[in-house]
Amino acid sequence: MLLAGSASAQLLPNGQDRRDIAIEVIDGRALVAVTVDGQNGLMMLDNGTPETVMLNRDAVDLPVGQEVGRGNAASGQPVMVMLHNAPAVMVGGLPFAVPDHVTSGNFAFVEEGFSAEFMGFIGSPALAEASFLLDFPRNRLILLRAGPQDLAPADVRGRIVFSIWEESLPTSVVEVGQTAMLSDFDTGDDGTIYLQDETRATLIADGSLTGGPETMVLSGLRLGGMDFEPTPVRVVEAGGPEDFRTSGASDSLRLGAAFLAQNPVLWDFASTELVFLTSTALVLAP
């Protein structure tokens, strides 16, 4: 996928220290209400999208575009990317700055799960501008001007420092039982583990991976010194026909919406930290 460039998106407007935006949780993912050139709909909050926005031209009436690339969705569907003059966008009732040109994809296959109102994705450049938290129990996106250093120690369960490269996801190392592997974090994925046959057999044998055949439950998850409750994951053969990663056929875990719904996390790209909060953290109070 080719990038169209980014502009200051300002989900958190200048002069505002906190903003709460209502989210709608559909199929486990967080979506926000948007208006695109006067047309109302929903967009998914997806830090795996490397652009400020990527629109669904099957739902949004866009100016004629130019093809700039082709690729595959994580679930395998082919996507043709087109570049357009940007429409006017509002998020949660406030204007939302986008680049002069934006990309679109043919995402009718996503509409099947998220309704015909699905208008695309809000991506990493927009989400990385401020500290943010997806509060699934209360159906809201919380944006904060202050960073994780301002949290009370009693509100913090633990912290991890992540690495991130151009067009990549925040990445760290996770332990699953006695097995270590890279793990990335993606709000637009429900949760996926990519495994070589040998590793899959090992995790099943030690009880870390149960159920199946495709959706399984991952137990014994340890990250940054913290132990986590079992979480559901889609299992994909590393290097197999459903593996569309460009990083090679290695074992890796993608922690997504199912994990985030169980574990409140403050994302802070400025300090490359993910801060895991207690359920009683002050920032979560009404």
Salt bridges, closest charged atoms under 4 A:
ASP20 OD1 - ARG18 NE 2.78
ASP20 OD2 - ARG140 NH1 2.98
ASP27 OD2 - ARG29 NH1 3.47
GLU67 OE2 - ARG70 NE 2.65
ASP135 OD1 - ARG138 NH1 3.16
ASP135 OD2 - ARG140 NE 2.68
ASP184 OD1 - ARG254 NE 2.95
ASP227 OD1 - ARG222 NH1 2.83
GLU242 OE1 - ARG234 NH1 3.99
ASP243 OD2 - ARG245 NH2 2.73
GLU273 OE1 - ARG159 NH1 3.53
